[in-house]
Amino acid sequence: MSVVLLSALAAAGVYLARVAPIVVAYKAKMLCSEVFVGRREPRAVLADLEADDLAPLRYIATSIDSATQSVTATGLSVVTRRAVHQNGRGCTISFGADVPRELQTPSGHDSSRTIDESPEDAELLLDAPPNPALEGVIDRAFAEPDPQRLRRTRAIVVVHKGHVVAERYATGFTATTPVLGWSMAKSVMNALVGILVKNGRLSLDRPVAIPEWQGTGDPRREITLDHLLRMSSGLRFDEGMTSPLTDVTYMLLDTGDASGFAMAKALDVAPGVRWQYSSGTTNIIARVLRNVFNDDRAYYAFPRRALFDRLGMTNAVIETDAAGTFIGSSFMYATPATGPALACCICRMECGKAIAFSPKGGSRTADHRHRIPMAAMERISGWKVTRFRRRVTKDNL
């Protein structure tokens, strides 16, 4: 019995040693982003981070340094992670290394242009009167019928035919509060790919130039940008959310190079054979985009110059990892109305999570199920990217 008990304790110790750095990093990163990017009160953020299935995080101590705009979290008195805020690049887990601040990109509008951009004005009418028929639906979305399991709805923005017909925000949130979009960031990354494809700086159908895949006999040499956009690269990747030890949590929280982690994965099947949802492939795309530019300042400025400024997404930011590459799979903050604005701009119709654009007459989607006519895509990805002439009484983008 003692041998069994000792074995069980040893296994538990090994598991805890592997999990602790991930959960400590999660608390540091989320607290940093919500305070310095989302501009929320630390007490409210901690209440969220220590509730329900995240209750164990209350045993992780945190300290906020406003002078350096950083958060340090410590668990088990020995595991420490620090997240640092950088203007224009969000919060990054530092893993003990100094984040290179000389590569910062200032936030706010930058009128300089580095690619072919000639935006035209278009209208997205955001001043439609409230729709009473939607009030009951929104009431239910914000209701908390189970005090033991709160929904915590933060914001709802409903757009119909280019009009915001309903919106509501929880206490502590406003129309100008940047919120984390998680995998909605994938749509933005793929739209950025489309802009570069249109301008001839990327090709969808040629193998991507990943140096780590160029070895003789390496089957990953056949992976194209189209495979990555469709999530059919064949690369092994565990996207499971039932354990903190899956590939996706390790990639986001326990490695300083998310794209490098994903690129190191071996093939499970040949490219183009199987669809498999993978945040790893989007972060590989983020590295492909980075390789297009001659310097990182241009890379960091690209989303704002090419897309965000055109849509009035003044508060949008894609966060980077410690290696300086966008974590395009998951870590993008933007105000609640920017999602509908981007969707309206892309196709004026329902669209999937991961859309990129091809100048050959259609869009590439990550699930193989749709091919939307290019006529519906003209207002994005460099064909005719527009900025909205907003009729608003408040800045809700």
C-alpha positions as CSV (number, residue, x, y, z in Angstrom):
1,M,0.0,0.0,0.0
2,S,2.8,2.4,0.9
3,V,4.4,1.8,-2.5
4,V,1.2,2.6,-4.3
5,L,0.7,5.7,-2.2
6,L,4.2,6.9,-2.9
7,S,3.8,6.3,-6.6
8,A,0.5,8.2,-6.6
9,L,2.2,11.1,-4.7
10,A,5.1,11.1,-7.1
11,A,2.7,11.2,-10.1
12,A,0.8,14.0,-8.6
13,G,4.0,15.9,-7.9
14,V,5.1,15.5,-11.6
15,Y,1.7,16.6,-12.8
16,L,1.7,19.7,-10.5
17,A,5.2,20.6,-11.6
18,R,4.1,20.6,-15.2
19,V,0.8,22.4,-14.6
20,A,2.0,25.1,-12.2
21,P,4.0,27.2,-14.7
22,I,1.0,27.2,-17.1
23,V,-1.6,28.4,-14.6
24,V,0.8,30.9,-13.1
25,A,1.5,32.3,-16.5
26,Y,-2.2,32.4,-17.3
27,K,-3.0,34.5,-14.3
28,A,-0.1,36.9,-15.0
29,K,-0.9,37.3,-18.6
30,M,-4.7,37.8,-18.2
31,L,-4.3,40.2,-15.3
32,C,-1.8,42.2,-17.3
33,S,-3.9,42.3,-20.5
34,E,-7.2,43.1,-18.8
35,V,-5.7,45.9,-16.7
36,F,-3.3,47.6,-19.2
37,V,-5.0,46.7,-22.5
38,G,-8.7,46.4,-21.4
39,R,-8.3,49.2,-18.9
40,R,-10.4,47.3,-16.2
41,E,-10.1,47.6,-12.5
42,P,-7.7,45.0,-11.0
43,R,-10.2,44.0,-8.4
44,A,-12.9,43.2,-10.9
45,V,-10.4,41.3,-13.1
46,L,-9.2,39.2,-10.1
47,A,-12.8,38.4,-9.2
48,D,-13.2,36.9,-12.7
49,L,-9.9,35.1,-12.7
50,E,-10.6,33.4,-9.4
51,A,-14.2,32.2,-10.0
52,D,-15.8,28.9,-10.9
53,D,-13.4,26.4,-12.4
54,L,-10.6,29.0,-12.0
55,A,-11.0,29.1,-8.3
56,P,-7.5,27.5,-7.7
57,L,-6.0,30.6,-9.2
58,R,-6.8,32.4,-5.9
59,Y,-3.8,30.7,-4.4
60,I,-1.5,32.3,-6.9
61,A,-0.2,35.6,-5.6
62,T,0.0,38.6,-8.0
63,S,1.5,42.0,-7.9
64,I,0.9,44.9,-10.3
65,D,3.7,47.3,-11.1
66,S,2.1,50.4,-12.7
67,A,5.4,52.0,-13.3
68,T,6.7,49.2,-15.5
69,Q,3.2,48.2,-16.6
70,S,3.8,44.6,-15.6
71,V,2.3,41.8,-13.5
72,T,4.1,39.2,-11.6
73,A,2.4,36.0,-10.5
74,T,3.8,33.4,-8.1
75,G,2.5,29.9,-7.3
76,L,3.8,27.4,-4.7
77,S,6.3,30.1,-3.6
78,V,8.7,28.9,-6.3
79,V,7.0,29.3,-9.8
80,T,7.0,32.9,-11.0
81,R,5.9,34.3,-14.3
82,R,5.9,38.0,-15.4
83,A,3.8,39.6,-18.1
84,V,4.9,43.0,-19.5
85,H,2.7,45.5,-21.3
86,Q,4.1,47.2,-24.4
87,N,2.4,50.1,-26.0
88,G,0.8,48.9,-29.2
89,R,1.7,45.2,-28.7
90,G,-0.3,44.3,-25.6
91,C,1.0,42.1,-22.9
92,T,3.7,39.4,-23.3
93,I,4.9,36.7,-20.9
94,S,8.5,37.4,-20.5
95,F,9.8,34.1,-19.1
96,G,12.6,35.9,-17.3
97,A,13.8,37.7,-20.3
98,D,13.5,41.5,-21.0
99,V,10.9,42.3,-23.6
100,P,12.7,44.4,-26.3
101,R,10.9,47.7,-25.9
102,E,12.9,49.3,-28.8
103,L,10.6,47.4,-31.1
104,Q,7.4,49.0,-29.8
105,T,4.9,50.4,-32.2
106,P,3.1,53.4,-30.8
107,S,-0.7,53.0,-30.4
108,G,-3.1,55.3,-32.2
109,H,-3.4,56.5,-35.7
110,D,-0.4,56.4,-38.0
111,S,-0.9,57.9,-41.4
112,S,2.2,56.4,-43.0
113,R,1.6,53.6,-45.6
114,T,3.9,50.8,-46.5
115,I,1.6,48.8,-48.9
116,D,-0.8,49.6,-51.7
117,E,-3.6,51.3,-49.8
118,S,-6.2,53.7,-51.3
119,P,-9.2,53.3,-49.1
120,E,-12.6,54.7,-50.2
121,D,-15.4,55.9,-48.0
122,A,-18.3,53.6,-47.2
123,E,-21.1,53.8,-44.7
124,L,-21.9,51.6,-41.9
125,L,-24.9,53.2,-40.2
126,L,-24.4,52.8,-36.4
127,D,-27.1,55.3,-35.3
128,A,-30.3,53.2,-35.8
129,P,-32.8,53.5,-33.0
130,P,-33.1,50.7,-30.5
131,N,-35.2,47.7,-31.5
132,P,-37.6,46.9,-28.6
133,A,-38.2,43.4,-30.0
134,L,-34.6,42.6,-29.1
135,E,-34.7,43.8,-25.5
136,G,-36.2,40.6,-24.1
137,V,-33.5,38.5,-25.8
138,I,-30.7,40.8,-24.4
139,D,-32.3,40.7,-21.0
140,R,-32.1,36.9,-21.0
141,A,-28.5,37.0,-22.1
142,F,-27.5,39.3,-19.2
143,A,-29.7,37.5,-16.7
144,E,-28.0,35.3,-14.0
145,P,-30.5,32.5,-13.3
146,D,-28.0,30.4,-11.5
147,P,-26.0,32.3,-8.8
148,Q,-23.6,29.3,-8.5
149,R,-22.7,29.4,-12.2
150,L,-22.7,32.9,-13.5
151,R,-22.8,33.6,-17.2
152,R,-20.9,36.9,-17.0
153,T,-22.1,38.4,-20.3
154,R,-19.9,41.4,-20.9
155,A,-21.3,43.0,-24.1
156,I,-23.8,42.5,-26.9
157,V,-23.8,44.4,-30.1
158,V,-26.4,43.4,-32.7
159,V,-26.0,44.6,-36.3
160,H,-28.7,44.2,-39.0
161,K,-28.3,45.5,-42.5
162,G,-25.4,47.7,-41.5
163,H,-27.2,49.2,-38.5
164,V,-26.5,48.6,-34.9
165,V,-30.0,47.8,-33.7
166,A,-29.1,46.8,-30.2
167,E,-26.2,47.0,-27.8
168,R,-25.7,46.6,-24.0
169,Y,-22.7,46.5,-21.7
170,A,-22.2,45.0,-18.3
171,T,-21.1,47.1,-15.3
172,G,-17.5,48.0,-15.8
173,F,-17.6,47.7,-19.6
174,T,-18.5,50.3,-22.1
175,A,-18.6,50.7,-25.9
176,T,-14.9,51.7,-25.8
177,T,-13.6,48.9,-23.6
178,P,-11.2,46.5,-25.5
179,V,-12.2,42.9,-24.8
180,L,-10.4,39.7,-25.6
181,G,-11.8,38.0,-28.8
182,W,-9.9,34.7,-28.5
183,S,-10.2,32.8,-31.8
184,M,-11.9,35.7,-33.6
185,A,-8.3,36.9,-34.0
186,K,-7.9,34.1,-36.6
187,S,-10.3,36.0,-39.0
188,V,-8.2,39.1,-38.7
189,M,-4.9,37.2,-39.4
190,N,-6.4,35.6,-42.5
191,A,-7.7,38.9,-43.7
192,L,-4.2,40.3,-43.4
193,V,-2.9,37.4,-45.5
194,G,-5.4,38.3,-48.2
195,I,-4.1,41.9,-48.3
196,L,-0.6,40.6,-48.9
197,V,-1.7,38.0,-51.4
198,K,-3.5,40.8,-53.4
199,N,-0.4,42.9,-53.3
200,G,1.7,40.0,-54.6
201,R,3.8,39.6,-51.5
202,L,2.5,36.2,-50.6
203,S,1.2,33.2,-52.6
204,L,-1.5,30.9,-51.5
205,D,-0.6,27.9,-53.5
206,R,3.2,27.7,-53.3
207,P,4.9,26.0,-50.3
208,V,5.6,28.4,-47.5
209,A,9.2,29.4,-46.9
210,I,9.7,28.0,-43.4
211,P,13.5,27.4,-43.0
212,E,12.9,24.6,-40.4
213,W,11.0,22.6,-43.1
214,Q,13.5,22.8,-45.9
215,G,15.6,19.8,-44.9
216,T,16.1,17.0,-47.5
217,G,13.1,14.6,-47.3
218,D,11.1,16.7,-44.9
219,P,7.5,16.2,-46.0
220,R,6.5,19.6,-44.4
221,R,8.2,21.3,-47.4
222,E,4.9,20.7,-49.3
223,I,2.7,22.7,-46.9
224,T,1.3,25.7,-48.6
225,L,-0.3,28.9,-47.2
226,D,-3.6,27.6,-48.5
227,H,-3.2,24.4,-46.3
228,L,-2.5,26.6,-43.3
229,L,-5.5,28.8,-43.9
230,R,-7.8,25.8,-44.4
231,M,-6.3,24.1,-41.3
232,S,-5.4,21.1,-43.5
233,S,-1.6,21.2,-43.1
234,G,-1.5,17.7,-41.6
235,L,0.6,18.9,-38.7
236,R,0.1,17.2,-35.4
237,F,-1.5,19.5,-32.9
238,D,-3.7,18.9,-29.8
239,E,-6.3,21.6,-29.5
240,G,-8.0,19.9,-26.5
241,M,-9.3,22.1,-23.7
242,T,-10.0,19.4,-21.1
243,S,-6.4,19.5,-19.8
244,P,-3.9,22.3,-19.1
245,L,-1.2,20.1,-20.7
246,T,-2.4,20.1,-24.3
247,D,-0.5,21.6,-27.2
248,V,-2.6,24.8,-27.3
249,T,-2.2,25.7,-23.6
250,Y,1.5,25.0,-23.7
251,M,2.0,27.0,-26.9
252,L,0.1,30.0,-25.5
253,L,1.4,30.0,-22.0
254,D,4.6,28.0,-21.5
255,T,6.8,28.8,-24.5
256,G,8.2,32.1,-25.6
257,D,7.8,31.2,-29.3
258,A,4.3,30.1,-30.2
259,S,4.9,29.8,-33.9
260,G,8.2,28.0,-33.3
261,F,6.4,25.5,-31.1
262,A,3.8,24.9,-33.8
263,M,6.3,24.7,-36.6
264,A,8.3,22.0,-34.8
265,K,5.3,19.6,-35.0
266,A,5.6,16.5,-37.2
267,L,3.1,15.6,-39.9
268,D,0.3,13.2,-38.9
269,V,-1.1,13.0,-42.5
270,A,-0.1,14.5,-45.8
271,P,-1.0,18.1,-46.4
272,G,-4.5,18.7,-47.8
273,V,-5.9,15.3,-46.7
274,R,-7.6,16.1,-43.4
275,W,-9.1,19.2,-41.8
276,Q,-8.2,19.7,-38.1
277,Y,-8.9,22.8,-36.0
278,S,-5.5,24.1,-35.0
279,S,-4.5,27.3,-33.3
280,G,-0.9,26.3,-34.1
281,T,-1.4,26.8,-37.8
282,T,-2.6,30.4,-37.3
283,N,0.5,31.2,-35.4
284,I,2.6,29.7,-38.2
285,I,0.8,32.1,-40.4
286,A,1.8,34.9,-38.1
287,R,5.4,34.0,-38.6
288,V,4.9,33.8,-42.4
289,L,3.6,37.3,-42.3
290,R,6.5,38.5,-40.2
291,N,9.0,37.1,-42.7
292,V,7.4,39.3,-45.4
293,F,8.7,42.5,-43.8
294,N,12.2,43.8,-43.8
295,D,12.0,44.9,-40.2
296,D,9.8,44.3,-37.2
297,R,8.5,47.9,-37.0
298,A,6.8,47.4,-40.3
299,Y,5.4,44.1,-39.2
300,Y,3.9,45.5,-36.0
301,A,2.4,48.5,-37.8
302,F,0.9,46.4,-40.6
303,P,-2.4,45.4,-39.0
304,R,-3.2,49.0,-38.1
305,R,-2.1,50.5,-41.4
306,A,-3.7,47.9,-43.6
307,L,-6.9,47.1,-41.7
308,F,-7.6,48.6,-38.2
309,D,-7.3,52.3,-39.2
310,R,-9.6,51.7,-42.2
311,L,-12.3,50.2,-40.0
312,G,-12.0,52.7,-37.2
313,M,-10.6,50.0,-34.9
314,T,-8.6,52.5,-32.9
315,N,-8.3,50.3,-29.8
316,A,-7.5,47.0,-31.5
317,V,-4.2,45.3,-30.7
318,I,-2.8,41.9,-31.5
319,E,-0.5,40.7,-28.7
320,T,2.9,39.2,-29.3
321,D,4.9,36.4,-27.7
322,A,8.3,36.8,-26.2
323,A,9.9,36.1,-29.6
324,G,8.0,39.1,-31.0
325,T,5.6,37.3,-33.2
326,F,1.8,38.0,-33.2
327,I,-0.2,35.3,-31.3
328,G,-2.7,35.6,-34.0
329,S,-4.6,32.5,-32.9
330,S,-6.0,33.9,-29.7
331,F,-4.7,37.2,-28.2
332,M,-6.4,40.1,-29.8
333,Y,-8.2,42.9,-28.0
334,A,-10.8,45.2,-29.6
335,T,-14.0,47.0,-28.7
336,P,-17.2,45.0,-28.9
337,A,-18.5,46.8,-32.0
338,T,-15.4,46.0,-34.1
339,G,-16.5,42.4,-34.6
340,P,-19.7,43.4,-36.4
341,A,-17.9,46.1,-38.3
342,L,-15.3,43.7,-39.6
343,A,-17.9,41.2,-40.5
344,C,-19.9,43.7,-42.4
345,C,-16.8,44.9,-44.2
346,I,-15.7,41.4,-45.2
347,C,-18.8,40.1,-46.9
348,R,-22.0,41.6,-45.6
349,M,-23.1,38.1,-44.8
350,E,-22.4,35.4,-42.3
351,C,-18.8,34.2,-42.6
352,G,-16.7,31.5,-40.9
353,K,-14.0,31.8,-38.4
354,A,-11.0,31.8,-40.7
355,I,-11.4,33.5,-44.0
356,A,-8.7,34.5,-46.4
357,F,-9.0,35.9,-49.9
358,S,-7.8,34.9,-53.3
359,P,-7.7,37.2,-56.3
360,K,-8.6,34.2,-58.4
361,G,-12.3,34.6,-57.6
362,G,-13.2,33.4,-54.2
363,S,-12.3,33.1,-50.5
364,R,-10.4,30.3,-48.7
365,T,-12.1,29.2,-45.5
366,A,-10.7,27.0,-42.7
367,D,-13.4,24.4,-42.9
368,H,-13.6,23.6,-46.7
369,R,-17.3,24.1,-46.6
370,H,-17.7,27.5,-48.2
371,R,-16.5,29.3,-51.2
372,I,-17.9,32.8,-51.2
373,P,-18.0,34.8,-54.5
374,M,-15.3,37.5,-54.7
375,A,-17.9,40.1,-55.4
376,A,-18.9,39.8,-51.7
377,M,-15.3,40.4,-50.6
378,E,-14.5,43.5,-52.5
379,R,-14.3,45.7,-49.5
380,I,-11.5,43.9,-47.8
381,S,-8.1,42.5,-48.4
382,G,-6.8,45.2,-50.6
383,W,-9.3,45.0,-53.4
384,K,-11.4,47.9,-52.0
385,V,-10.7,48.1,-48.3
386,T,-12.8,50.9,-46.9
387,R,-13.1,53.0,-43.8
388,F,-16.5,53.7,-42.5
389,R,-18.0,57.2,-42.3
390,R,-19.5,56.6,-38.9
391,R,-22.7,58.3,-37.9
392,V,-22.4,58.0,-34.2
393,T,-22.8,60.1,-31.1
394,K,-20.2,58.1,-29.2
395,D,-17.1,56.3,-30.2
396,N,-18.3,52.7,-30.1
397,L,-15.5,51.4,-32.3
